[in-house]
Amino acid sequence: ARTFKMTKLKAIVTGGAGFIGSHLVEVLLKADFKVMVLDNLSTGRLDNLKGVEKNPGLSFWKVDISDLDAITGYFKGIDYCFHLAALADIVPSIVEPYKYHKSNVDGTVAVLEAARLNKVSKFIYTASSSCYGITNVLPTPESAEISPQYPYAFTKYIAESYALSWAKIYKMPVISLRLFNVYGRRSRTSGTYGAVFPHGFFSRSKRRFYP
């Protein structure tokens, strides 16, 4: 009888050293994925990966995702790409719009191309609810009017449009998630939204707050 050796699924997480990305990396490793993190550490921190740094299924590469030539080779043999790398926050994007465009738009196009050229099975893009601007419709449906109010929101929406265009033109399976306010352990306490939620969590079972 023939026997088949099962191989682990391989995933790339761009921005995997960030708040959301590091939690995703943990989940994927628990699901027995081989995970490659691409992050330039402009906002992410290696400390966010301390809990899994010794996991043999994890590899980390410090690289600028907007450099297509530098990242394409990493995508060889990858099954899933989770694209979370981006510059966030409102005010800095107003001060440095070009920097945000390069990271959020050019970076996304480069990652899309690297995934396409290597025939990645599925591409997951993390878009932003900021594309809706200041809406009077609460809760806000996906069909709400698109009205970005500042460069960060605009760049995230442009990048989402690129991802959906790649799906249509190149038949690349793409999922886009418009995240709202994400919070939890390792979330930043600086920036515009840093103080919206306390830096910690409350355990209902133990009725105790953990910083």
VEXFI-977540 format. One record per residue (C-alpha): chain; z, x, y; residue number from 0; residue in one letter. Coordinates in Angstrom, 3 decimals. Layout:
N
+-------+----------+----------+----------+-----+------+
! kette !        w !        u !        v !  nr ! rest !
+-------+----------+----------+----------+-----+------+
!     A !        Z !        X !        Y ! NUM !    A !
...
+-------+----------+----------+----------+-----+------+
This chain:
211
+-------+----------+----------+----------+-----+------+
! kette !        w !        u !        v !  nr ! rest !
+-------+----------+----------+----------+-----+------+
!     A !    0.000 !    0.000 !    0.000 !   0 !    A !
!     A !   -0.792 !    1.210 !    3.497 !   1 !    R !
!     A !    2.069 !    1.764 !    5.893 !   2 !    T !
!     A !    1.813 !    1.586 !    9.648 !   3 !    F !
!     A !    3.937 !    3.555 !   12.054 !   4 !    K !
!     A !    5.058 !    1.397 !   14.964 !   5 !    M !
!     A !    4.748 !    3.158 !   18.309 !   6 !    T !
!     A !    6.917 !    2.355 !   21.290 !   7 !    K !
!     A !    5.367 !    0.555 !   24.208 !   8 !    L !
!     A !    5.001 !    2.769 !   27.248 !   9 !    K !
!     A !    5.701 !    1.664 !   30.795 !  10 !    A !
!     A !    5.431 !    3.248 !   34.211 !  11 !    I !
!     A !    7.868 !    2.137 !   36.908 !  12 !    V !
!     A !    6.892 !    3.290 !   40.381 !  13 !    T !
!     A !    9.937 !    3.418 !   42.626 !  14 !    G !
!     A !   12.073 !    3.549 !   39.501 !  15 !    G !
!     A !   14.836 !    5.493 !   41.256 !  16 !    A !
!     A !   15.351 !    2.669 !   43.736 !  17 !    G !
!     A !   17.811 !   -0.217 !   43.581 !  18 !    F !
!     A !   15.619 !   -2.771 !   41.784 !  19 !    I !
!     A !   13.549 !   -0.167 !   39.952 !  20 !    G !
!     A !   16.536 !    1.555 !   38.366 !  21 !    S !
!     A !   17.809 !   -1.739 !   36.956 !  22 !    H !
!     A !   14.355 !   -2.464 !   35.540 !  23 !    L !
!     A !   14.278 !    0.999 !   33.948 !  24 !    V !
!     A !   17.589 !    0.253 !   32.213 !  25 !    E !
!     A !   16.272 !   -3.057 !   30.860 !  26 !    V !
!     A !   13.055 !   -1.496 !   29.571 !  27 !    L !
!     A !   14.904 !    1.329 !   27.834 !  28 !    L !
!     A !   17.203 !   -1.189 !   26.155 !  29 !    K !
!     A !   14.074 !   -2.984 !   24.962 !  30 !    A !
!     A !   13.009 !    0.315 !   23.335 !  31 !    D !
!     A !   10.213 !    1.139 !   25.778 !  32 !    F !
!     A !    9.272 !    4.678 !   26.676 !  33 !    K !
!     A !    9.638 !    4.679 !   30.446 !  34 !    V !
!     A !    8.072 !    7.006 !   32.986 !  35 !    M !
!     A !    9.429 !    6.844 !   36.526 !  36 !    V !
!     A !    7.221 !    7.872 !   39.445 !  37 !    L !
!     A !    9.176 !    8.199 !   42.678 !  38 !    D !
!     A !    9.008 !   10.492 !   45.718 !  39 !    N !
!     A !   12.724 !    9.879 !   46.428 !  40 !    L !
!     A !   12.052 !    8.912 !   50.042 !  41 !    S !
!     A !   14.402 !    5.965 !   49.591 !  42 !    T !
!     A !   15.289 !    6.111 !   45.887 !  43 !    G !
!     A !   18.093 !    8.275 !   44.486 !  44 !    R !
!     A !   18.401 !   10.112 !   41.188 !  45 !    L !
!     A !   22.020 !    8.923 !   41.086 !  46 !    D !
!     A !   20.648 !    5.434 !   40.391 !  47 !    N !
!     A !   19.385 !    6.709 !   37.023 !  48 !    L !
!     A !   22.570 !    8.525 !   36.004 !  49 !    K !
!     A !   23.438 !    5.926 !   33.399 !  50 !    G !
!     A !   20.182 !    6.545 !   31.515 !  51 !    V !
!     A !   19.263 !   10.116 !   32.477 !  52 !    E !
!     A !   19.973 !   11.414 !   28.957 !  53 !    K !
!     A !   17.942 !    8.690 !   27.245 !  54 !    N !
!     A !   15.111 !   10.427 !   25.326 !  55 !    P !
!     A !   12.790 !    7.564 !   26.208 !  56 !    G !
!     A !   12.995 !    8.307 !   29.943 !  57 !    L !
!     A !   10.929 !   10.769 !   31.954 !  58 !    S !
!     A !   10.949 !   11.263 !   35.715 !  59 !    F !
!     A !    8.273 !   12.693 !   37.987 !  60 !    W !
!     A !    8.665 !   13.252 !   41.703 !  61 !    K !
!     A !    5.268 !   12.337 !   43.124 !  62 !    V !
!     A !    3.686 !   10.480 !   46.045 !  63 !    D !
!     A !    2.063 !    7.365 !   44.605 !  64 !    I !
!     A !   -0.521 !    7.284 !   47.413 !  65 !    S !
!     A !   -2.081 !   10.477 !   45.981 !  66 !    D !
!     A !   -4.525 !    9.108 !   43.400 !  67 !    L !
!     A !   -5.481 !   12.517 !   41.998 !  68 !    D !
!     A !   -1.822 !   13.407 !   41.499 !  69 !    A !
!     A !   -0.835 !   10.216 !   39.651 !  70 !    I !
!     A !   -3.873 !    9.276 !   37.547 !  71 !    T !
!     A !   -2.971 !   11.545 !   34.641 !  72 !    G !
!     A !    0.439 !    9.944 !   34.226 !  73 !    Y !
!     A !   -1.175 !    6.599 !   33.369 !  74 !    F !
!     A !   -2.915 !    7.808 !   30.235 !  75 !    K !
!     A !   -1.728 !    5.749 !   27.255 !  76 !    G !
!     A !    0.458 !    3.479 !   29.417 !  77 !    I !
!     A !    0.769 !   -0.177 !   28.373 !  78 !    D !
!     A !    2.530 !   -1.688 !   31.395 !  79 !    Y !
!     A !    2.763 !   -0.694 !   35.039 !  80 !    C !
!     A !    5.599 !   -2.092 !   37.145 !  81 !    F !
!     A !    4.771 !   -1.246 !   40.754 !  82 !    H !
!     A !    7.937 !   -1.344 !   42.881 !  83 !    L !
!     A !    7.454 !    1.721 !   45.097 !  84 !    A !
!     A !    7.303 !    0.786 !   48.779 !  85 !    A !
!     A !    8.883 !    1.364 !   52.159 !  86 !    L !
!     A !   11.061 !   -1.558 !   53.199 !  87 !    A !
!     A !   12.909 !   -2.779 !   56.333 !  88 !    D !
!     A !   11.574 !   -4.474 !   59.428 !  89 !    I !
!     A !   12.408 !   -2.282 !   62.431 !  90 !    V !
!     A !   11.206 !    1.041 !   60.953 !  91 !    P !
!     A !    7.889 !   -0.616 !   60.082 !  92 !    S !
!     A !    7.452 !   -1.628 !   63.719 !  93 !    I !
!     A !    8.204 !    1.918 !   64.849 !  94 !    V !
!     A !    5.988 !    3.618 !   62.230 !  95 !    E !
!     A !    3.301 !    1.128 !   61.122 !  96 !    P !
!     A !    0.878 !    3.794 !   59.861 !  97 !    Y !
!     A !    3.543 !    5.299 !   57.602 !  98 !    K !
!     A !    4.169 !    1.864 !   56.088 !  99 !    Y !
!     A !    0.473 !    1.201 !   55.597 ! 100 !    H !
!     A !    0.013 !    4.519 !   53.799 ! 101 !    K !
!     A !    2.939 !    3.879 !   51.471 ! 102 !    S !
!     A !    2.613 !    0.155 !   50.838 ! 103 !    N !
!     A !   -1.140 !   -0.413 !   51.033 ! 104 !    V !
!     A !   -2.773 !    2.944 !   50.235 ! 105 !    D !
!     A !   -0.067 !    3.592 !   47.648 ! 106 !    G !
!     A !   -0.713 !    0.271 !   45.925 ! 107 !    T !
!     A !   -4.487 !    0.803 !   45.847 ! 108 !    V !
!     A !   -3.963 !    4.243 !   44.301 ! 109 !    A !
!     A !   -1.633 !    2.838 !   41.632 ! 110 !    V !
!     A !   -4.073 !   -0.007 !   40.914 ! 111 !    L !
!     A !   -6.914 !    2.475 !   40.497 ! 112 !    E !
!     A !   -4.867 !    4.774 !   38.260 ! 113 !    A !
!     A !   -3.990 !    1.766 !   36.102 ! 114 !    A !
!     A !   -7.587 !    0.514 !   36.019 ! 115 !    R !
!     A !   -9.087 !    3.888 !   35.150 ! 116 !    L !
!     A !   -6.642 !    4.228 !   32.249 ! 117 !    N !
!     A !   -7.060 !    0.614 !   31.064 ! 118 !    K !
!     A !   -3.393 !   -0.318 !   31.451 ! 119 !    V !
!     A !   -2.714 !   -3.607 !   29.632 ! 120 !    S !
!     A !   -0.745 !   -5.337 !   32.403 ! 121 !    K !
!     A !    0.078 !   -4.664 !   36.050 ! 122 !    F !
!     A !    3.182 !   -6.199 !   37.648 ! 123 !    I !
!     A !    3.366 !   -6.022 !   41.450 ! 124 !    Y !
!     A !    6.502 !   -6.747 !   43.449 ! 125 !    T !
!     A !    5.384 !   -8.608 !   46.542 ! 126 !    A !
!     A !    7.691 !   -9.966 !   49.233 ! 127 !    S !
!     A !    8.735 !  -13.378 !   50.508 ! 128 !    S !
!     A !    8.424 !  -11.885 !   53.998 ! 129 !    S !
!     A !    4.758 !  -12.895 !   53.829 ! 130 !    C !
!     A !    5.877 !  -16.446 !   54.741 ! 131 !    Y !
!     A !    7.399 !  -15.303 !   58.022 ! 132 !    G !
!     A !    9.927 !  -17.641 !   59.622 ! 133 !    I !
!     A !    9.366 !  -20.862 !   57.715 ! 134 !    T !
!     A !   10.975 !  -24.261 !   58.218 ! 135 !    N !
!     A !   10.347 !  -25.207 !   54.592 ! 136 !    V !
!     A !   13.439 !  -24.511 !   52.476 ! 137 !    L !
!     A !   13.390 !  -23.825 !   49.612 ! 138 !    P !
!     A !   10.031 !  -22.184 !   50.289 ! 139 !    T !
!     A !    7.222 !  -23.011 !   47.814 ! 140 !    P !
!     A !    4.505 !  -20.530 !   46.892 ! 141 !    E !
!     A !    2.010 !  -22.772 !   48.686 ! 142 !    S !
!     A !    3.749 !  -22.297 !   52.053 ! 143 !    A !
!     A !    1.693 !  -20.901 !   54.938 ! 144 !    E !
!     A !    1.279 !  -17.128 !   54.988 ! 145 !    I !
!     A !    2.490 !  -15.837 !   58.343 ! 146 !    S !
!     A !    3.785 !  -12.229 !   58.278 ! 147 !    P !
!     A !    5.679 !  -11.351 !   61.455 ! 148 !    Q !
!     A !    5.881 !   -7.539 !   61.312 ! 149 !    Y !
!     A !    4.119 !   -4.542 !   59.712 ! 150 !    P !
!     A !    6.312 !   -4.369 !   56.591 ! 151 !    Y !
!     A !    5.562 !   -7.993 !   55.728 ! 152 !    A !
!     A !    1.874 !   -7.557 !   56.515 ! 153 !    F !
!     A !    1.493 !   -4.419 !   54.389 ! 154 !    T !
!     A !    3.214 !   -6.044 !   51.415 ! 155 !    K !
!     A !    0.889 !   -9.049 !   51.673 ! 156 !    Y !
!     A !   -2.230 !   -6.878 !   52.037 ! 157 !    I !
!     A !   -1.159 !   -4.914 !   48.957 ! 158 !    A !
!     A !   -0.609 !   -8.152 !   47.036 ! 159 !    E !
!     A !   -4.122 !   -9.249 !   48.023 ! 160 !    S !
!     A !   -5.503 !   -5.975 !   46.671 ! 161 !    Y !
!     A !   -3.663 !   -6.463 !   43.386 ! 162 !    A !
!     A !   -5.005 !   -9.989 !   42.956 ! 163 !    L !
!     A !   -8.498 !   -8.805 !   43.922 ! 164 !    S !
!     A !   -8.369 !   -6.080 !   41.257 ! 165 !    W !
!     A !   -7.405 !   -8.789 !   38.761 ! 166 !    A !
!     A !  -10.413 !  -10.895 !   39.734 ! 167 !    K !
!     A !  -13.022 !   -8.139 !   40.104 ! 168 !    I !
!     A !  -12.015 !   -5.830 !   37.258 ! 169 !    Y !
!     A !  -10.441 !   -8.438 !   34.931 ! 170 !    K !
!     A !   -7.177 !   -6.522 !   35.059 ! 171 !    M !
!     A !   -4.149 !   -8.632 !   34.034 ! 172 !    P !
!     A !   -1.965 !   -8.769 !   37.154 ! 173 !    V !
!     A !    1.271 !  -10.605 !   37.909 ! 174 !    I !
!     A !    2.584 !  -10.692 !   41.479 ! 175 !    S !
!     A !    6.210 !  -11.597 !   42.191 ! 176 !    L !
!     A !    7.262 !  -12.544 !   45.733 ! 177 !    R !
!     A !   10.877 !  -11.435 !   45.759 ! 178 !    L !
!     A !   13.386 !  -12.894 !   48.203 ! 179 !    F !
!     A !   16.815 !  -11.306 !   48.875 ! 180 !    N !
!     A !   17.673 !   -9.258 !   45.805 ! 181 !    V !
!     A !   21.255 !   -8.029 !   45.509 ! 182 !    Y !
!     A !   23.600 !   -6.398 !   43.032 ! 183 !    G !
!     A !   24.957 !   -3.037 !   42.016 ! 184 !    R !
!     A !   23.360 !   -0.029 !   43.703 ! 185 !    R !
!     A !   21.877 !   -2.135 !   46.499 ! 186 !    S !
!     A !   21.648 !   -0.440 !   49.867 ! 187 !    R !
!     A !   24.280 !   -1.183 !   52.485 ! 188 !    T !
!     A !   22.152 !    0.207 !   55.323 ! 189 !    S !
!     A !   19.118 !   -1.311 !   57.012 ! 190 !    G !
!     A !   18.438 !   -4.819 !   58.297 ! 191 !    T !
!     A !   19.657 !   -6.663 !   55.190 ! 192 !    Y !
!     A !   22.248 !   -4.157 !   54.036 ! 193 !    G !
!     A !   25.228 !   -6.268 !   55.050 ! 194 !    A !
!     A !   23.954 !   -9.667 !   53.895 ! 195 !    V !
!     A !   25.856 !   -9.311 !   50.627 ! 196 !    F !
!     A !   28.993 !   -7.251 !   49.958 ! 197 !    P !
!     A !   28.550 !   -3.940 !   48.211 ! 198 !    H !
!     A !   30.022 !   -4.892 !   44.858 ! 199 !    G !
!     A !   30.358 !   -7.847 !   42.530 ! 200 !    F !
!     A !   32.937 !  -10.460 !   41.612 ! 201 !    F !
!     A !   33.927 !  -10.966 !   37.983 ! 202 !    S !
!     A !   34.674 !  -14.638 !   37.327 ! 203 !    R !
!     A !   36.289 !  -13.911 !   33.996 ! 204 !    S !
!     A !   38.712 !  -11.362 !   35.458 ! 205 !    K !
!     A !   38.755 !  -12.924 !   38.921 ! 206 !    R !
!     A !   38.411 !   -9.504 !   40.462 ! 207 !    R !
!     A !   36.048 !   -7.862 !   42.950 ! 208 !    F !
!     A !   34.512 !   -4.553 !   41.858 ! 209 !    Y !
!     A !   33.182 !   -2.231 !   44.620 ! 210 !    P !
+-------+----------+----------+----------+-----+------+
